[in-house]
Amino acid sequence: MLRSSAGQTLSNTKPYTIEYLNAAVEDCQEYLANNGVTSNIKDDVILSPLTPVQNVNPGVQVYVSVEGYFDGSVMHSTPALPPDMILPLRLWERQTGSGQTFQPMNQPEDGLPSVQQGTFFSMWEWREDKIALFGATQSRDLRVRYEAALLPIKNDADLTKAIIKIRGGKRAVAFAVAEYFAAARGAPQQTWANQQKTARLDELVNRQVRKDQRIAFRPKAYNADRGSIDGSLSGSFK
């Protein structure tokens, strides 16, 4: 590069640069999410209305997917899952138009049981990239908390104006791109780039850990035969 730009093989105009960049962003996001960084968690996203199940039958279930809402008989284009959803974390429900407080829903350990539909959903399951439900006999709203993906950068994007929403992650993403570039060419610098990427990501994880240490966490109480057992505080044992 001191003599000419002929050696500039990793530039914005190369066809593989966008592929490396999107792969690098995905790698960084997965690493951060798997280590508890909550930067890409979205909350209070409302899916409404989930209309009543059309076939009241314990053998019928409804679901919400990116294609829309299946009411047990007919597929509706809305509501649909957000396109950036990786997976849901928590769900709440309320009657459509009621203005009431959203009530938390539970996840069964081994799939939805066979039950007769009632006025509430009560339970949900994440299956086949869909939120599966019993269905309800009244219209319901869902409030969703979920892990979101960063949308990929398009091939025709101007990289000088592209925004990657990984706060403080410029160096990590850059080393991840260099790692892919080196791996495709069998370059020994791949190992070094991987080490540098991991070190930068660990710094971001440490920031999250320090933030979490400012919050006092305690386990939930356990009820046993009308007595409470709570190992973190004084409690009655029965």
N, C-alpha and C positions, 0 to 999 in steps of 0.2 A: 504493500500500500504506500510505502515511501516513494515508489517510482511511478506507479499507476494504480488505477482502480480495477484493473483486470482481475485481481485476486479477491474482490468483494463478492464472495459466493453466497453469503447469507444476507440478503437485502430485502427491502419491502416488496420489490417487484418480482422476486422469484416465486414460482408457483407452489413450492413446498413450504414457504415461510408461514403462510396462514395455517397450514396443517400442523406444523410444529407448534405454532403459537396456541392454537386451540387445544392440542393435546397437552401442552405444558400447563395451561390454565386449568384444565380438568384434573390433571395430576395434583396440582397444588391445592385445589379446592377439596379433593378427596382426602388428602393428607390432613388438612386443617380440620375438616369435619370429623374424621375418625379420631382426632385427638381433642375433640370437645370445643373447638372454636365455633362460636354461634353467629358469625358475621352474616351467614346466608340463610338464617332462619326468618321466615315470615309468619306473622301472626294476625289474627282477627280478620281473616279472609272469609267472607260470607258467601255461601252457595245457596241460592234461593230462586224460586221455591222448588222443593222436592215434593211433587204432587202425590196424592194418595196412591197406594198400590192398587193396581187395576184388577188383580186377581187375589182375593183374600184366601190364602191357602198356605199351610205350613211348608209346602214344597216349593214355594215361590220366593225368590229374593230379588232385590233391586240393587242397582249400583250406579256410581258416578265415575266416569272415565274422561279422558281427554276428548272423546267423541261426543259426550253429552250424558244425559241421565236416562236410564232404563227403568221404567216404572213397573216392571213385571210383565208388561205386554207390549208397550210401544217405546221406541227410542226417541228422545227429545234432544235437540241440539244444545239446549241450555237447561239448567246450569251444567257446566263442564269443569273439569279440573284445570287449574292454571297450567299453561304450557311449560312453566319453569319448575314444576313440582318434581322432586326426586322421590320423596315419600312423605306421607303424613306422620306427624308426631302425636298430636292430640286432637280430639274432636269434642264439640259441644253441640247441643241442639235446643231448639225452641219452636213453638208453633208460629207459622208464618203470619206476619202482621200483628202479632200479639204485643210486641214491645217488651216482652218479659225477659228476665235474666236467662242467659244460656245455661243449660244444665250439662255437666260433664257426662260423657259416654265412656263405656268400658270396652276393652278388647278381650274376648275370650281366649283361653290358652290354646285351644285346638279346634278352631273353626266355629262358625255360628251354629248354635243348636237349632233344632227344628221346633218352632213355636208358632202359635197363632198370632197374626199381626194385631197390634193394638194401636193406641194413640201415640206411642213413643217408639223411637228407634231403639234406644237403650244401649245397643251394642254395635260395633263395627269391626270389620276385618279388612286388612290390606292384602288383596289377592289379585294376581294377574295385572298389576298396575292399575287396579280399580279399588274404590272404596265400596265394599260390599255391605249391604244392610238387610234387615228383615223386610223392610217396608213398613209403612204406617198408614193408618186409616184416615189421617188428616194431613194437611200440607205442613211440611216442616222446613226449617232453615238449619243449615249446618255452619258452624264457625270452625275454621280449620287453622291449625298451627302446623307448618310444614318446613322441611328443608328444601331450599330452592337451588336450582342450578344456574350458573352464569350462562347466559345465552351465547352461542358460538359467534365468533366474528365472521362476517360474510367474506367470500372470496374477492369481492369487488370493493371492499372497505378501504378507506384511506387510513392507513395505520398511524399516520401522524395525528389523527383525531380520534383514534379508538380509545375507549375508556374500559379498563379492566377493574372490576370492583373487588379487588383484594387489597384492603387497606394496608399499606406498608409492605406490599409484596412484590415491588418492582424487581428487586434483585433475585428473589426466588424464582419468579417467572422467567427472567432472563437466563439464569443458569439452567432452568428446565429446558428452555429452547435450545441452548447450547448442548445439553445432554443428548437430545434427540438428533441434533445435527451431527454430533460426533459419532453417535451410535450407527447412523446410516452409512458412515464412511469408515467404520472400523478404527476410529481414532482413539488413542490411549487417553485422551483428555476426557472421555466419557465418565470415567470413574471420578476424576477430580470435580467435574461439573455436578455430578450427582451428590457428592459430599457437600459442596457449597450450597446447592439447592436445599438439601436436608437441614443444614445448619441454619439457613435463613428462615426456613419454615418453623424450626424448633424455637427460634426467637419469638415468632408470632404466637406460638402455642404457649410459651412462658408468660407472655403478656396476658393471655386469657386466664391462665392459672392464677396469676397474681390478683387479677380482678375478682375471680371467684373466691379467693381467700378472704375477701372483705365481707363475704356473706356467711352468716352462721347457719349451717345445715344440721338437721337432726333427723333421725329416722322416725317414721310414723308410728304411733302407738298401736299395739296389738291387743285386740279384745279377746278374752278367753272366758267363756261361761260367765258373762256379765262383769268380769273383773278385767282390769287393764294391766298390761305388761308393757313397760316402756323402759328399755335398757339405757336410754340416754339421760333420763331424769328419774327422780324418785317415783315409785309407782307401787301399786298393790299387786301381789302375786297370788293367784288362786288356782 
